[in-house]
């Protein structure tokens, strides 16, 4: 499913319909240029009919499939082609509008559909150069053949250029949007897992007290001589006790569930522990060195998935570019927390260091450069700052700064 809303196509087509009617009436009645008036109106009313059909389709589904969107854009291209055929061909000043469906396709639809639509548009332009109903513009109007050829060439080149231009920029935007959506989804999933674990722990804790009360009462009932003598009642009490024991076993499994994260590790955590977890996750054979600057007792922070994910992206990059070691330095003071992630690689090159944090900026040609971009967005959305620079030894350093209030220290 693409991001084209059918309502937008309907609005654009209504604008085109009113513009086409206005242009035809103005040319026919005010400028007195003879054109096949009724034939052109029939072509325009086909668009009107399609728009009414589209209106009823929109009531069922606001968005449309790629194939249906392509079909609508193909109709608009052919409709404009027939109108141009009836009104002078490519010398009609409005022939440039044949680019509009191509631009829309390049911005939202797959490359193959854009290539097909562009090819059809080019074929229509070539046909209109040779076959069209000429306009009677008076004896003094003369269009040299070389100019006619130039119009065809310029329109074809413009169709190809605009299609490639729009597709490349729209494709970049889609990739960035998808990368951010995936990151948000991963963080959301992590939060849901944490919430499920917390709920399990809360259920085990809260239900434990009433369950113990049930056991006490059942044990007292089993000591009553009158109840024991009645075999049916004794049997029911024993059944209740067995089911209560089953509930206790289930709650014990909940309490041992690894999803119970928030109650122990992830409610309050040290940044060094988060660094170690991410390092172990991505490390193969590198060594982690942790340094604490002017820090005797490292305080704990409230766990946030955004910090975990951002640190993970930065540490993963540091491991990839390091030779042997990755160093993490922490510096706490009364107002700020500073985290330095440094590798012993070749450092940031001068041509990209000022652009780091932008999409598609990477130290190698293999990566998309979105990892640091996502980390930067996550940190800045929390209110933190991130800086990139090279150390005195020309090693790459990433500095992350958080105010203590952000981390609830």
Secondary structure, DSSP 8 states (H G I E B T S, - for coil): --S-BHHHHHHHHHHHHHHHHHHHHIIIIIS-----HHHHHHHHHHHHHHHHHHHHHHHH-SB--HHHHHHHHHHHHHHHHHHHHHTTGGGSGGGGGGHHHHHHHHHHS-HHHHHHHHHHHHHHHHHHHHS-------TT----HHHHHHHHHHHHHHHHHHHHHHHHHHHHHHHHHHHHHHHHHHHHHHHHHHHHHHHHHHHHHHHHHHHHHHHHHHHHHHH-HHHHHSHHHHHHHHHHHHHHHHHHHHHHHHHT-TT--TTTTTTEE-HHHHHHHHHHHH-SS-EEEEEEET-SS---EE--HHHHHHHHHHHHHHHHH-SSEEEEEEEE-SSEEEEEEEESSS---TTTTTTTTSTT--SSSSS-SHHHHHHHHHHHHTT-EEEEEE-TTS-EEEEEEEETTTTT-
